[in-house]
Every structure is written in structure tokens, then in C-alpha cells.
Amino acid sequence: MNIKSVIIILIISIFVSCSDSKTKKAENNTWKHKVLVEEVIQTGSYTYLLVSEDGETQWIAVSKMNAKPKDILYYNSGLEMKGFNSNELQRTFDNLLLVQVISVDESGISRKVVPKSLKKKMEQSKSNIVNTGSDKNIDLVTISELFTNSSKYNGKRITISGNVVKMNPNIMGRNWVHLRDGENNYDLTVTTNELVNVGSYETFIGDITLNKDFGSGYKFSIIMENAILK
């Protein structure tokens, strides 16, 4: 093998090595969102960031971190909170995304973000829940039955099971869970101090109230309140 052939082989080897390295880096880069920081608001507990992506803006909240306008950040997902009220800012965000894991590096070097004060509010003691009696032998009622014969259950404490299709945490001091049982399109709102995951199947015990008006647009023909997980 002559010198020229050896050089060509070395060049090919280096090229393949670099290509493999770029491919592995791309495989490791699993971030779904690359955002540009437009505005930063610092509080004692959180950093609120107005970020833009593909021409659209979104407020996100992370635990306190160093950030400034024009920074590039990466994240995969977040917990959507509508009508989130920040006591520190005396401001209500129409739509806020709570981001649990965020990165300043596209390569995947990330930092965990766990907003402690929000977590504390969301994990309130279950002792605050009003219990209207023993929950051991409360009848299970389907969501369809509840909506069909709602007057029958007004003021009663019942058991309900369903799929969690939505959850809005920490609004007016409680978590708002939306349940469906798959039989129809009935959507039951449940207020609770419990934490559940969207997509999970849960069973709640709680008090049924009809025509409940909390004000500020929160009005429900049927709602389950003071609910606990069974």
C-alpha cells in the first residue's frame, strides 16, 4: 500500500468518526423546545420567563435561576396552569407553563427545576378537607348517572371513578380535576387537595353540589367538592 492510499484511508476514517460523533450528539439531543428568552421577572421563589418559539410567546415558570433576555433555553414539556395567580407579583397569568426540567445546553446538560413554594401549596395537608362522615361504605355512582339524575345526589357524598383528562393546580387554594368515564362526553369537575396525573384512572369520594358559582367565571351546574382519593 502506497503513501497516497494510506492518507486517503486516514481521511475517510476521520470523516466517519466525525459523522458518528455528530449522529450520537443528535441522538442524545431530545429537547422538543428551543426557546428565546424575551423577558425575565425574578421573585423570591421563581423565575418567570417570557419565551418565544416559532413566532409564538409563552410565559413559563421555573425555580429561581440566572437568566437574561436573549438567552437560549431548552425543555421538553411542562404543566399548563390557567389563571395562575402570583402573590409575589400581584399578577395573574392567563396561561403559565410550569417547567420541571430545563437546560441551558443543547447537548443535554440539564438542571432539575422543582418550584418548592408551588409544590408546598399543591401538597396541602389532607386534614383541611371537610369530611361529612365515614367514607368506607359510600356508594359508587357513574358520571353518567350523576349527570342524568343530578338532583338525586345534590348535597350527598358519593364515590366517582373516571379518567383524569385535565388538572389545573392551585387555583383558589385547590386543585381542579376533570373526570370522564368514557361512556359519553360528560365532564365532571372535582376540587381536591390531591395530586393526580392526567391520563390516570382515579376514584374520588366527595360532596356533590349543584349550580355552584365561585365568581370570576367559575360556575358549575354539577361539581364534586372536598374530594379525597379512595
C-alpha positions in Angstrom: 0.0 0.0 0.0 1.5 3.3 -1.1 1.6 6.6 0.9 -1.3 8.1 -1.1 -3.6 5.2 -0.2 -2.8 5.4 3.5 -3.6 9.1 3.5 -7.0 8.5 1.8 -7.9 5.8 4.3 -7.0 8.1 7.2 -9.1 10.9 5.8 -12.1 8.6 5.3 -11.6 7.3 8.9 -11.6 10.8 10.4 -14.7 11.8 8.3 -16.6 8.7 9.5 -15.6 9.3 13.1 -16.8 12.9 13.0 -20.1 11.9 11.4 -20.6 9.2 14.1 -19.9 11.8 16.8 -22.5 14.2 15.3 -25.0 11.5 14.9 -24.6 10.4 18.6 -24.9 14.0 19.7 -28.1 14.4 17.7 -29.5 11.2 19.2 -28.8 12.5 22.7 -30.4 15.8 22.0 -34.0 15.0 22.9 -35.2 18.5 23.6 -38.6 19.3 22.0 -38.5 23.1 22.6 -35.8 25.6 21.9 -36.8 29.0 23.1 -35.5 32.5 23.1 -35.9 34.5 26.4 -37.7 37.7 25.8 -38.3 38.9 29.3 -37.3 37.9 32.8 -39.1 38.5 36.1 -37.3 37.4 39.3 -39.2 36.7 42.6 -38.1 35.1 45.8 -39.3 31.7 44.7 -39.5 31.6 40.9 -38.0 32.9 37.8 -40.8 33.9 35.3 -39.7 33.8 31.7 -41.5 35.2 28.6 -40.1 33.0 25.9 -40.7 32.8 22.1 -40.6 29.8 19.8 -41.5 29.8 16.1 -43.1 33.3 16.4 -45.2 32.5 19.4 -44.7 33.6 23.0 -45.4 31.8 26.3 -44.8 32.6 29.9 -43.0 29.8 31.8 -42.0 29.4 35.4 -39.0 27.7 36.9 -37.4 27.7 40.2 -35.1 30.6 40.7 -32.3 30.6 38.2 -29.9 33.0 36.4 -31.4 34.1 33.1 -31.5 37.2 30.9 -33.1 38.3 27.7 -31.7 36.7 24.5 -30.7 33.5 26.4 -31.5 30.3 24.6 -33.1 27.5 26.7 -34.3 24.0 26.1 -37.1 21.9 27.6 -39.4 19.1 26.7 -42.7 19.7 28.5 -44.4 21.5 31.3 -47.6 21.6 33.4 -50.1 24.1 32.0 -51.8 26.3 34.5 -54.6 28.7 33.5 -55.4 31.7 35.6 -52.3 31.3 37.8 -52.1 34.0 40.4 -48.7 35.0 41.7 -49.0 36.6 45.1 -45.4 37.9 44.9 -46.1 39.8 41.7 -49.7 40.6 42.4 -50.4 39.4 38.9 -52.5 36.7 37.3 -51.1 34.8 34.2 -53.8 33.7 31.8 -51.6 30.8 30.8 -48.4 29.7 32.5 -46.3 26.7 31.9 -44.5 25.2 34.9 -41.4 23.6 33.5 -39.8 20.9 35.6 -36.6 20.3 33.7 -34.8 23.0 31.7 -31.4 23.2 30.1 -29.0 25.9 29.0 -27.1 23.4 26.8 -28.4 21.7 23.7 -26.1 18.7 24.4 -28.5 17.6 27.2 -26.8 19.1 30.3 -29.8 20.0 32.3 -30.9 21.2 35.6 -33.9 20.0 37.6 -36.5 22.6 38.4 -38.8 22.0 41.3 -40.6 25.1 42.3 -40.7 24.5 46.1 -43.3 27.1 47.1 -45.8 25.9 44.4 -45.2 22.3 45.4 -45.9 23.2 49.1 -49.2 24.9 48.1 -50.2 21.9 46.0 -49.4 19.4 48.7 -51.5 20.9 51.4 -52.5 18.8 54.3 -55.4 16.5 53.7 -56.6 17.4 57.1 -58.1 20.6 55.6 -60.7 18.5 53.7 -64.2 18.5 55.2 -65.4 15.0 55.8 -69.1 14.7 56.1 -69.0 11.2 57.6 -67.4 7.8 57.1 -66.1 7.2 53.6 -65.8 3.4 53.9 -69.2 2.4 52.5 -70.2 5.3 50.2 -71.9 4.1 47.0 -70.1 4.3 43.7 -72.0 6.4 41.2 -71.1 6.6 37.5 -70.6 10.1 36.0 -73.4 9.3 33.5 -75.8 8.5 36.3 -74.7 11.7 38.2 -75.5 14.0 35.3 -78.7 12.2 34.4 -80.2 12.3 37.9 -78.2 15.2 39.4 -81.0 16.3 41.8 -80.9 12.9 43.4 -77.3 13.4 44.5 -77.4 17.2 45.5 -75.7 17.6 48.9 -74.7 14.0 49.1 -71.2 12.5 49.5 -70.6 9.8 46.8 -67.8 7.9 45.1 -66.9 8.6 41.5 -64.4 7.0 39.2 -63.1 8.2 35.9 -60.2 9.1 33.7 -58.3 12.3 34.5 -58.5 14.4 31.3 -57.3 17.7 32.8 -55.9 19.1 36.0 -55.4 22.8 36.9 -53.4 23.0 40.2 -53.6 25.6 42.9 -56.4 27.8 41.8 -58.3 29.4 44.7 -56.4 27.2 47.1 -57.4 23.9 45.5 -56.7 21.6 42.5 -59.3 21.3 39.8 -59.5 17.8 38.3 -61.7 16.9 35.3 -63.0 13.4 35.1 -64.7 11.4 32.3 -65.8 7.8 32.4 -65.8 7.1 28.7 -69.5 6.4 28.4 -70.3 9.8 27.0 -68.9 13.4 26.9 -69.9 14.3 30.5 -67.0 16.1 32.2 -67.1 16.2 36.0 -65.1 18.9 37.8 -63.6 17.8 41.1 -62.0 20.1 43.6 -59.4 18.5 45.8 -56.1 18.9 47.6 -54.9 15.6 46.0 -52.3 15.5 43.2 -53.1 13.2 40.2 -51.7 12.8 36.8 -53.5 13.5 33.5 -54.3 10.2 31.9 -54.6 8.2 35.1 -57.8 6.5 36.3 -58.8 7.6 39.7 -61.6 7.1 42.3 -62.7 10.1 44.4 -65.0 10.4 47.3 -66.6 13.9 47.6 -69.6 16.1 48.1 -71.9 16.9 45.2 -73.1 20.5 44.8 -75.4 21.8 42.1 -75.3 25.3 40.5 -72.1 26.3 42.3 -70.9 29.8 41.5 -67.4 30.7 42.7 -67.4 34.0 40.9 -64.8 35.2 38.3 -66.4 32.9 35.8 -66.1 29.7 37.8 -69.7 28.4 37.6 -70.7 24.8 37.5 -74.0 23.0 37.1 -72.5 20.0 38.9 -69.3 19.8 40.9 -67.7 17.5 43.4 -66.0 19.3 46.3 -63.8 18.4 49.2 -62.7 15.2 47.4 -60.2 12.7 48.5 -58.7 9.7 46.7 -60.2 6.3 47.6 
